[in-house]
Amino acid sequence: MASWQGDIRRASSADAQVVGMILAEAFMRDPVSGWIFPDDRHRAAAHPAFFGEFVTLALDAGEIHLAGDGAGVALWLPVDGSAGGDEGDGLYQALEASIGAEATKRFGILDELMTANHPGAPHWYLPFIAVHPDQHSRGVGSALLRHQLARLDEIGSAAYLEASSPRNAALYERHGFARGEVTLDLPDGPSLYPMWRNPA
């Protein structure tokens, strides 16, 4: 595995379109996205709007880290352990308008499953990390992880994510994450692997 040496910076609203494009391209073959959007053509058409909602959320409430001019991105959200906010209804309305009722319903099943199993302790949550398909095998994903995890170690914060495949889970394990005791199993679909990392 190559070790990517490019710059990583915090994205701004000016980068939103680039970030959304990277996510849309990178998750086209992701098993969970394939479950939300079973039709390939609908997935390709809906992905930019779908991920655009999360880019907006992360710019407002968290951080987005951008590798180079678009090699990869990571979205991070701080979680303080208290009860969740009220953004759910607005998000669902926006999603239904842009991706359709059936895909929104499927995302709702996923969201409910993830919310019910989300840790209560304070941490930084990684909902999405993506490497552009043209940049695979260059160490971009690992560089994005190292960039944030080093900072979380400095401030003494834990990190949490749900891996969407055993292969992805193995990558996160190499960066200090440990799998939880349960998997999140979608109906007639793939499983997600909750993973937690204490600060080093």
Phi and psi in degrees as a GROMACS rama.xvg file:
@    title "Ramachandran Plot"
@    xaxis  label "Phi"
@    yaxis  label "Psi"
@TYPE xy
-69.9294  158.569  ALA-2
-111.053  108.546  SER-3
-68.4262  134.66  TRP-4
-114.209  6.37261  GLN-5
-74.5176  177.043  GLY-6
-76.5447  148.944  ASP-7
-127.141  127.563  ILE-8
-135.215  162.827  ARG-9
-77.736  127.878  ARG-10
-76.7143  154.782  ALA-11
-118.821  179.319  SER-12
-60.6859  -25.0502  SER-13
-66.8423  -19.8755  ALA-14
-95.0131  -0.117918  ASP-15
-56.1568  -42.5717  ALA-16
-66.3133  -42.0454  GLN-17
-63.6854  -44.557  VAL-18
-61.3185  -46.1589  VAL-19
-61.545  -38.1996  GLY-20
-65.2033  -42.6274  MET-21
-61.2504  -46.8842  ILE-22
-61.2087  -45.5745  LEU-23
-60.07  -42.4176  ALA-24
-71.2326  -45.2187  GLU-25
-67.5945  -31.0195  ALA-26
-96.0238  9.87807  PHE-27
-59.4366  -33.8265  MET-28
-108.344  13.0711  ARG-29
-70.6363  135.152  ASP-30
-62.4427  -35.0738  PRO-31
-72.254  -41.731  VAL-32
-63.8222  -36.1795  SER-33
-64.7773  -27.4973  GLY-34
-76.5056  -39.1563  TRP-35
-68.5828  -40.3171  ILE-36
-121.218  82.2253  PHE-37
-63.8971  -28.7886  PRO-38
-88.0578  124.433  ASP-39
-58.4731  -42.3889  ASP-40
-68.9875  -39.8974  ARG-41
-64.5076  -40.3881  HIS-42
-59.1154  -47.0316  ARG-43
-62.6875  -38.0459  ALA-44
-75.054  -35.2696  ALA-45
-89.043  -23.3765  ALA-46
-54.2127  -45.9927  HIS-47
-58.2923  -43.4186  PRO-48
-70.0321  -39.7305  ALA-49
-59.7171  -53.7494  PHE-50
-72.1259  -26.3139  PHE-51
-57.8842  -35.0451  GLY-52
-64.4955  -38.1179  GLU-53
-77.6716  -29.8315  PHE-54
-63.3687  -45.2036  VAL-55
-60.532  -43.786  THR-56
-60.7823  -46.404  LEU-57
-68.6165  -35.5795  ALA-58
-65.318  -35.5135  LEU-59
-79.2099  -41.1653  ASP-60
-115.691  -8.99251  ALA-61
-144.544  -135.906  GLY-62
-140.781  146.787  GLU-63
-122.405  128.783  ILE-64
-109.078  129.998  HIS-65
-115.588  126.354  LEU-66
-91.1923  122.496  ALA-67
59.1165  -142.063  GLY-68
-97.1622  15.7435  ASP-69
140.645  23.163  GLY-70
-71.5965  -33.3587  ALA-71
-171.603  165.669  GLY-72
-142.919  155.731  VAL-73
-138.168  130.997  ALA-74
-103.674  128.516  LEU-75
-126.746  137.408  TRP-76
-127.485  129.947  LEU-77
-76.7556  136.029  PRO-78
-122.538  121.371  VAL-79
-93.8215  -2.20868  ASP-80
91.8974  -5.60882  GLY-81
-85.8143  178.359  SER-82
-61.8362  148.641  ALA-83
-65.7332  165.991  GLY-84
-83.8098  -165.001  GLY-85
-105.236  14.6879  ASP-86
-71.8551  -10.7276  GLU-87
-58.4719  -50.3597  GLY-88
-60.9081  -45.3519  ASP-89
-63.3057  -39.2284  GLY-90
-63.3089  -45.4651  LEU-91
-64.4977  -38.8281  TYR-92
-64.2038  -43.2539  GLN-93
-64.848  -41.7483  ALA-94
-64.8191  -44.441  LEU-95
-60.9331  -37.651  GLU-96
-67.1439  -29.6253  ALA-97
-103.316  -28.0625  SER-98
-118.748  -6.86649  ILE-99
98.4067  160.618  GLY-100
-68.6506  -41.3915  ALA-101
-67.2852  -44.3345  GLU-102
-66.3368  -36.4024  ALA-103
-65.2733  -39.5642  THR-104
-61.6475  -43.0806  LYS-105
-66.3057  -41.9638  ARG-106
-61.7353  -37.0483  PHE-107
-60.2958  -38.8472  GLY-108
-62.4949  -45.2361  ILE-109
-62.6558  -46.7023  LEU-110
-61.9635  -41.4611  ASP-111
-63.8087  -40.7608  GLU-112
-64.55  -44.0493  LEU-113
-68.4729  -40.903  MET-114
-64.0016  -41.8414  THR-115
-65.1801  -24.2772  ALA-116
-109.104  7.97127  ASN-117
-74.1639  135.088  HIS-118
-61.3299  148.24  PRO-119
-87.8313  -18.0741  GLY-120
-74.6489  151.25  ALA-121
-60.0553  142.747  PRO-122
-170.532  173.914  HIS-123
-104.579  131.403  TRP-124
-104.433  132.611  TYR-125
-105.76  89.5804  LEU-126
-72.0917  -34.0535  PRO-127
-145.685  134.558  PHE-128
-134.667  135.359  ILE-129
-145.061  141.997  ALA-130
-115.794  131.147  VAL-131
-57.8812  138.185  HIS-132
-52.8581  -29.8254  PRO-133
-74.4037  -8.88174  ASP-134
-114.545  13.5826  GLN-135
-63.5746  153.973  HIS-136
65.4773  24.2533  SER-137
-113.07  2.70572  ARG-138
82.0097  16.6757  GLY-139
-65.8828  -45.4093  VAL-140
-61.5562  -43.8852  GLY-141
-63.9481  -38.1397  SER-142
-64.6429  -41.2023  ALA-143
-63.3053  -41.3816  LEU-144
-64.0578  -49.2837  LEU-145
-58.3027  -38.8504  ARG-146
-56.6398  -48.3956  HIS-147
-81.6949  -39.0678  GLN-148
-64.414  -33.3776  LEU-149
-62.0806  -40.1912  ALA-150
-68.9153  -40.8809  ARG-151
-64.2619  -34.9587  LEU-152
-63.1629  -39.9866  ASP-153
-63.6377  -40.3526  GLU-154
-93.5777  -1.28524  ILE-155
74.2286  35.4495  GLY-156
-108.127  141.746  SER-157
-78.9497  168.154  ALA-158
-134.909  152.553  ALA-159
-144.185  146.884  TYR-160
-156.491  168.894  LEU-161
-120.269  113.332  GLU-162
-75.5716  141.89  ALA-163
-96.9031  3.07834  SER-164
-161.547  156.721  SER-165
-58.1961  -35.0423  PRO-166
-63.1612  -44.7932  ARG-167
-64.7168  -39.2358  ASN-168
-59.0495  -38.9176  ALA-169
-63.571  -37.7932  ALA-170
-61.5385  -46.4548  LEU-171
-66.5635  -34.1167  TYR-172
-61.319  -35.3817  GLU-173
-66.329  -17.3514  ARG-174
-105.74  18.3411  HIS-175
96.6609  1.39241  GLY-176
-80.1096  148.639  PHE-177
-121.159  138.519  ALA-178
-68.3627  144.02  ARG-179
-74.7875  176.138  GLY-180
-79.5008  -19.2206  GLU-181
-117.714  158.777  VAL-182
-108.692  156.038  THR-183
-100.345  110.3  LEU-184
-105.506  115.03  ASP-185
-76.976  144.325  LEU-186
-59.4743  122.492  PRO-187
52.3415  34.4338  ASP-188
-143.989  -166.383  GLY-189
-77.292  171.849  PRO-190
-107.811  150.389  SER-191
-110.489  153.833  LEU-192
-119.496  99.5284  TYR-193
-61.8141  137.323  PRO-194
-140.385  138.535  MET-195
-124.392  143.647  TRP-196
-132.965  119.093  ARG-197
-77.2658  151.419  ASN-198
-64.8908  142.921  PRO-199
